[in-house]
Amino acid sequence: MRNVFAVAGIVIKELYRRKDFYVLFILTIIICLVMGSITVFNDTDIIRYVKDLCLLLIWVSSLIIAITTTARQIPAEKEQRTLLPLLAKPLSRTQLIFGKFLGCWVVCGLALLCFYIFFGALAASREHHWPLLNYAQAAFLHWMALGVIVAMSLLGSLVFAAPSSNSTICFSIVAAILCIGRYLDLFAVRMQEPGRSLVYSIYYALPPLEIPFGLRDRIIHDWPPVDWPSVGLLALYLLAYMLFFLIAACLIFRRKAVN
């Protein structure tokens, strides 16, 4: 585990020096502050629209950070010719994969922490209360969903030739899951066999990324939080997808030439 933590620490330090997070965070702050300062027809419920926009920006920004930073990890090591020296040390390929994953996942968690603290402060300035349980559940499941996306992007970096193509494909898959995946069961009901079984198979095989995304409604409308056993089960479900993508990445990387 020491080697895994060492690789993760290098990834965190490398991403700390980059400007991606700072630019996205500043843009999110500016847009949300501008929207929060607007009062339309003296509507006191405008904060709901501000919260919706802010949470959407947090999701978009976190996806950009997770996918772009992970997609360039292995290709950057190849371009800089540092992959072979890394593997020449007492570091296995599996440890390298898990170290890269852990570093990117921790960076996503730190970014989410900053985003949600700012979001909570902005919402509390208008509503004068802070539903910590809703924020904690949304941030935790959001982080778990990003873990699945990081693992998927890391697998894609070993399959696709360039980080740009990997990022484009990962963005397309995540967008399809969030926008269309939640409605596949409704499409399947109206279909005939064998199409119905095929669509149902795709529906149940997709990672449930839309569920953490759907927790936005509980924050926007101040609904009560989800019961914690359900949150734990969903976290275990997302963890299983993480392990699936990571194991697949380890198997592919073990057979892949690195020179």
Beta strands, then each sheet from edge to edge (+ up, - down):
end
